[in-house]
């Protein structure tokens, strides 16, 4: 008796998820268009510094970085560097990896999440690769 209700609810949920993904693609395209227009404005007015429009969809959900981080670490099957983790999170969220500002922002959030998870005992870091000032740390799940 409840099978048809569950089937309908599951289908409706899938439809809504598809709508959200399409809306995210549209939003990202519009934001990219705004950035291009801002670049054109800066060609005529180098001092122009626009403020990015605040929208509900651009505000990260609380705890979303930790969820993404742990999902990436579980799927990895081995230790990863901060750069690898950042790249996988950005790919999973559909963020342009060539945008240096976004890479810097996501990297900072990844580092903060890694630090918190190391304090919690969920993750551990060990030196990897060649020793030196640019030595990459390899992160792994401890549990």
Backbone as CSV, one residue per row, in Angstrom:
resi,resn,N_x,N_y,N_z,CA_x,CA_y,CA_z,C_x,C_y,C_z
1,UNK,0.814,-1.193,0.000,0.000,0.000,0.000,0.864,1.266,0.000
2,UNK,1.954,1.267,0.728,2.789,2.467,0.787,3.845,2.498,-0.301
3,UNK,3.958,1.416,-1.090,4.976,1.372,-2.140,4.806,2.483,-3.159
4,UNK,3.570,2.737,-3.586,3.346,3.780,-4.584,3.626,5.169,-4.006
5,UNK,3.401,5.364,-2.722,3.700,6.651,-2.081,5.210,6.852,-2.032
6,UNK,5.935,5.830,-1.614,7.394,5.924,-1.551,7.997,6.139,-2.929
7,UNK,7.459,5.457,-3.921,7.947,5.623,-5.288,7.727,7.052,-5.758
8,UNK,6.554,7.590,-5.504,6.242,8.965,-5.918,7.131,9.968,-5.186
9,UNK,7.319,9.786,-3.887,8.167,10.700,-3.123,9.621,10.644,-3.588
10,UNK,10.099,9.448,-3.863,11.473,9.288,-4.341,11.657,9.967,-5.689
11,UNK,10.670,9.804,-6.571,10.744,10.438,-7.884,10.704,11.956,-7.750
12,UNK,9.839,12.466,-6.888,9.730,13.919,-6.691,11.039,14.478,-6.130
13,UNK,11.635,13.750,-5.198,12.900,14.194,-4.621,13.978,14.267,-5.709
14,UNK,14.053,13.245,-6.562,15.034,13.232,-7.647,14.803,14.405,-8.597
15,UNK,13.537,14.712,-8.880,13.211,15.850,-9.743,13.686,17.160,-9.117
16,UNK,13.471,17.307,-7.812,13.895,18.532,-7.124,15.419,18.664,-7.105
17,UNK,16.125,17.564,-6.893,17.591,17.598,-6.915,18.080,18.035,-8.296
18,UNK,17.448,17.520,-9.337,17.805,17.915,-10.700,17.566,19.406,-10.906
19,UNK,16.451,19.918,-10.426,16.150,21.349,-10.534,17.198,22.194,-9.818
20,UNK,17.594,21.757,-8.634,18.604,22.505,-7.863,19.917,22.537,-8.630
21,UNK,20.323,21.414,-9.182,21.578,21.374,-9.940,21.516,22.277,-11.160
22,UNK,20.384,22.299,-11.845,20.227,23.176,-13.005,20.274,24.647,-12.567
23,UNK,19.650,24.945,-11.437,19.673,26.321,-10.927,21.088,26.734,-10.537
24,UNK,21.865,25.810,-9.962,23.247,26.113,-9.605,24.076,26.413,-10.854
25,UNK,23.868,25.628,-11.921,24.591,25.865,-13.168,24.234,27.238,-13.716
26,UNK,22.950,27.566,-13.712,22.503,28.869,-14.194,23.090,29.991,-13.345
27,UNK,23.055,29.839,-12.034,23.606,30.850,-11.137,25.096,31.041,-11.387
28,UNK,25.842,29.955,-11.516,27.280,30.066,-11.776,27.561,30.763,-13.097
29,UNK,26.731,30.487,-14.119,26.900,31.154,-15.411,26.646,32.650,-15.280
30,UNK,25.610,33.018,-14.562,25.285,34.434,-14.374,26.387,35.134,-13.590
31,UNK,26.888,34.502,-12.534,27.972,35.102,-11.758,29.232,35.260,-12.604
32,UNK,29.505,34.299,-13.491,30.657,34.418,-14.391,30.456,35.582,-15.359
33,UNK,29.227,35.751,-15.856,28.931,36.887,-16.728,29.159,38.207,-16.004
34,UNK,28.752,38.285,-14.751,28.954,39.496,-13.957,30.449,39.774,-13.804
35,UNK,31.238,38.731,-13.555,32.687,38.910,-13.420,33.304,39.411,-14.721
36,UNK,32.829,38.908,-15.858,33.341,39.374,-17.149,32.997,40.842,-17.379
37,UNK,31.776,41.218,-17.030,31.369,42.619,-17.179,32.206,43.512,-16.256
38,UNK,32.450,43.043,-15.033,33.298,43.802,-14.107,34.701,43.988,-14.682
39,UNK,35.215,42.950,-15.350,36.531,43.052,-15.985,36.539,44.099,-17.087
40,UNK,35.459,44.135,-17.863,35.359,45.146,-18.917,35.281,46.552,-18.307
41,UNK,34.534,46.699,-17.210,34.437,48.001,-16.534,35.811,48.427,-16.033
42,UNK,36.586,47.466,-15.491,37.918,47.803,-14.971,38.874,48.256,-16.072
43,UNK,38.631,47.851,-17.318,39.469,48.323,-18.422,39.311,49.830,-18.618
44,UNK,38.116,50.339,-18.350,37.861,51.761,-18.500,38.055,52.526,-17.198
45,UNK,37.919,51.817,-16.068,38.066,52.428,-14.750,38.860,51.473,-13.866
46,UNK,40.207,51.538,-13.895,41.029,50.585,-13.141,40.777,50.590,-11.633
47,UNK,40.233,51.655,-11.104,39.961,51.731,-9.677,38.653,51.088,-9.253
48,UNK,37.889,50.611,-10.212,36.578,50.018,-9.921,36.744,48.714,-9.156
49,UNK,36.091,48.628,-8.012,36.116,47.424,-7.188,34.680,47.059,-6.823
50,UNK,34.069,46.138,-7.579,32.678,45.780,-7.302,32.565,44.895,-6.077
51,UNK,31.415,44.956,-5.453,31.117,44.020,-4.371,30.324,42.880,-4.977
52,UNK,30.668,41.671,-4.582,29.955,40.508,-5.101,28.556,40.469,-4.499
53,UNK,27.548,40.229,-5.335,26.188,40.153,-4.798,26.048,38.974,-3.850
54,UNK,25.445,39.211,-2.717,25.227,38.148,-1.737,23.916,37.459,-2.061
55,UNK,23.990,36.155,-2.201,22.785,35.374,-2.422,22.780,34.223,-1.432
56,UNK,21.640,33.673,-1.222,21.522,32.554,-0.296,22.335,31.363,-0.803
57,UNK,22.367,31.149,-2.116,23.052,29.988,-2.665,24.569,30.096,-2.584
58,UNK,25.118,31.322,-2.457,26.572,31.442,-2.398,27.086,31.302,-0.972
59,UNK,26.223,31.380,0.016,26.646,31.216,1.401,26.804,29.737,1.706
60,UNK,28.000,29.334,2.159,28.189,27.903,2.418,27.357,27.427,3.600
61,UNK,26.882,26.223,3.489,26.119,25.607,4.568,27.073,25.269,5.709
62,UNK,26.639,25.463,6.931,27.488,25.173,8.080,27.873,23.692,8.091
63,UNK,29.166,23.428,8.179,29.660,22.058,8.208,29.822,21.426,6.847
64,UNK,29.527,22.158,5.766,29.589,21.554,4.442,31.022,21.228,4.030
65,UNK,31.996,22.023,4.460,33.384,21.750,4.095,33.862,20.452,4.754
66,UNK,33.504,20.266,6.013,33.915,19.039,6.714,33.277,17.827,6.047
67,UNK,31.997,17.936,5.672,31.325,16.826,4.996,32.013,16.500,3.679
68,UNK,32.333,17.530,2.897,33.014,17.316,1.621,34.405,16.740,1.845
69,UNK,35.110,17.272,2.824,36.460,16.816,3.139,36.469,15.332,3.502
70,UNK,35.599,14.953,4.406,35.565,13.558,4.838,35.111,12.626,3.716
71,UNK,34.194,13.085,2.871,33.765,12.275,1.727,34.931,12.036,0.775
72,UNK,35.716,13.074,0.514,36.881,12.943,-0.359,37.901,12.000,0.259
73,UNK,38.148,12.139,1.560,39.151,11.314,2.227,38.725,9.834,2.242
74,UNK,37.437,9.583,2.448,36.952,8.196,2.462,37.058,7.555,1.084
75,UNK,36.782,8.329,0.063,36.805,7.801,-1.305,38.231,7.649,-1.842
76,UNK,39.189,8.344,-1.240,40.554,8.369,-1.765,41.250,7.021,-1.647
77,UNK,41.076,6.346,-0.547,41.738,5.070,-0.357,43.199,5.183,0.042
78,UNK,43.668,6.390,0.263,45.055,6.606,0.675,45.271,8.055,1.037
79,UNK,46.466,8.402,1.488,46.748,9.782,1.889,46.701,10.748,0.707
80,UNK,46.297,11.988,0.989,46.211,13.038,-0.028,46.875,14.306,0.476
81,UNK,47.357,15.128,-0.448,47.890,16.442,-0.096,46.736,17.443,-0.038
82,UNK,47.003,18.609,0.530,45.988,19.668,0.592,45.563,20.056,-0.818
83,UNK,46.517,20.131,-1.726,46.209,20.505,-3.111,45.277,19.482,-3.758
84,UNK,45.528,18.199,-3.544,44.675,17.160,-4.109,43.275,17.208,-3.501
85,UNK,43.212,17.404,-2.196,41.912,17.490,-1.520,41.125,18.677,-2.051
86,UNK,41.798,19.833,-2.151,41.138,21.046,-2.652,40.613,20.825,-4.062
87,UNK,41.428,20.237,-4.920,41.009,19.986,-6.304,39.791,19.085,-6.389
88,UNK,39.767,18.052,-5.573,38.627,17.124,-5.607,37.361,17.770,-5.055
89,UNK,37.505,18.577,-4.005,36.330,19.272,-3.459,35.789,20.266,-4.476
90,UNK,36.689,21.019,-5.110,36.245,21.993,-6.109,35.559,21.300,-7.281
91,UNK,36.108,20.169,-7.718,35.488,19.425,-8.824,34.110,18.913,-8.408
92,UNK,34.002,18.437,-7.185,32.727,17.922,-6.697,31.660,18.984,-6.562
93,UNK,32.094,20.214,-6.315,31.148,21.315,-6.168,30.957,22.113,-7.453
94,UNK,31.675,21.753,-8.497,31.549,22.452,-9.778,32.171,23.836,-9.759
95,UNK,33.224,24.023,-8.964,33.904,25.321,-8.877,35.039,25.343,-9.892
96,UNK,35.181,26.441,-10.592,36.196,26.611,-11.624,37.602,26.541,-11.012
97,UNK,38.407,25.529,-11.369,39.742,25.394,-10.784,40.764,26.389,-11.333
98,UNK,40.410,27.147,-12.372,41.339,28.130,-12.912,41.178,29.497,-12.257
99,UNK,40.153,29.675,-11.451,39.931,30.940,-10.746,40.800,30.950,-9.485
100,UNK,41.891,31.730,-9.515,42.869,31.718,-8.430,42.272,32.178,-7.101
101,UNK,41.361,33.129,-7.147,40.727,33.591,-5.901,39.923,32.473,-5.248
102,UNK,39.180,31.755,-6.057,38.366,30.666,-5.520,39.248,29.530,-5.005
103,UNK,40.337,29.245,-5.730,41.261,28.195,-5.279,41.855,28.587,-3.934
104,UNK,42.271,29.851,-3.802,42.844,30.327,-2.542,41.830,30.241,-1.416
105,UNK,40.590,30.642,-1.692,39.541,30.620,-0.679,39.233,29.187,-0.238
106,UNK,39.053,28.284,-1.205,38.723,26.895,-0.865,39.905,26.242,-0.147
107,UNK,41.126,26.531,-0.584,42.309,25.967,0.081,42.359,26.394,1.545
108,UNK,42.073,27.666,1.816,42.073,28.147,3.203,41.012,27.423,4.025
109,UNK,39.839,27.225,3.453,38.779,26.510,4.173,39.137,25.044,4.384
110,UNK,39.789,24.437,3.396,40.220,23.045,3.532,41.253,22.929,4.642
111,UNK,42.226,23.841,4.667,43.255,23.812,5.710,42.635,23.952,7.103
112,UNK,41.674,24.853,7.240,41.014,25.040,8.534,40.253,23.776,8.936
113,UNK,39.566,23.171,7.990,38.807,21.945,8.284,39.762,20.801,8.627
114,UNK,40.875,20.708,7.910,41.866,19.674,8.216,42.410,19.843,9.631
115,UNK,42.707,21.066,9.983,43.242,21.344,11.316,42.253,20.937,12.407
116,UNK,40.985,21.301,12.209,39.962,20.930,13.200,39.809,19.418,13.299
117,UNK,39.841,18.743,12.161,39.668,17.296,12.177,40.894,16.589,12.766
118,UNK,42.072,17.207,12.626,43.254,16.632,13.277,43.124,16.785,14.790
119,UNK,42.620,17.944,15.246,42.405,18.154,16.684,41.373,17.170,17.233
120,UNK,40.372,16.848,16.432,39.340,15.895,16.840,39.843,14.462,16.827
121,UNK,40.968,14.218,16.163,41.503,12.876,16.063,40.963,12.089,14.884
122,UNK,40.209,12.739,14.004,39.638,12.062,12.845,40.669,11.888,11.736
123,UNK,41.537,12.896,11.570,42.550,12.874,10.525,43.940,12.999,11.131
124,UNK,44.915,12.526,10.387,46.314,12.664,10.788,47.114,13.097,9.572
125,UNK,48.220,13.801,9.826,49.092,14.267,8.755,50.491,13.736,8.987
126,UNK,51.155,13.444,7.882,52.538,12.983,7.961,53.302,13.621,6.809
127,UNK,54.583,13.909,7.022,55.349,14.509,5.928,55.465,13.542,4.768
128,UNK,55.383,14.066,3.584,55.470,13.217,2.406,56.386,13.826,1.373
129,UNK,56.814,13.048,0.437,57.661,13.544,-0.640,59.050,13.916,-0.159
130,UNK,59.629,14.861,-0.856,60.983,15.291,-0.546,60.977,16.328,0.567
131,UNK,61.930,16.215,1.527,61.988,17.205,2.597,62.438,18.559,2.054
132,UNK,61.994,19.590,2.706,62.357,20.947,2.308,61.262,21.912,2.660
133,UNK,61.443,23.192,2.291,60.461,24.210,2.668,59.105,24.030,1.981
134,UNK,59.077,23.377,0.832,57.824,23.183,0.094,57.277,21.762,0.242
135,UNK,57.699,21.075,1.302,57.284,19.692,1.502,55.775,19.610,1.718
136,UNK,55.145,18.710,0.990,53.697,18.517,1.111,53.417,17.526,2.234
137,UNK,52.363,17.795,2.986,51.924,16.878,4.036,50.851,15.991,3.450
138,UNK,50.884,14.742,3.845,49.883,13.782,3.389,48.886,13.553,4.513
139,UNK,47.605,13.727,4.170,46.523,13.592,5.149,45.814,12.272,4.947
140,UNK,45.447,11.621,6.058,44.732,10.344,5.998,43.728,10.276,7.138
141,UNK,42.761,9.397,6.987,41.768,9.166,8.044,42.381,8.226,9.059
142,UNK,42.192,8.532,10.339,42.786,7.710,11.404,41.886,6.582,11.830
143,UNK,40.569,6.709,11.653,39.645,5.681,12.129,39.255,4.722,11.045
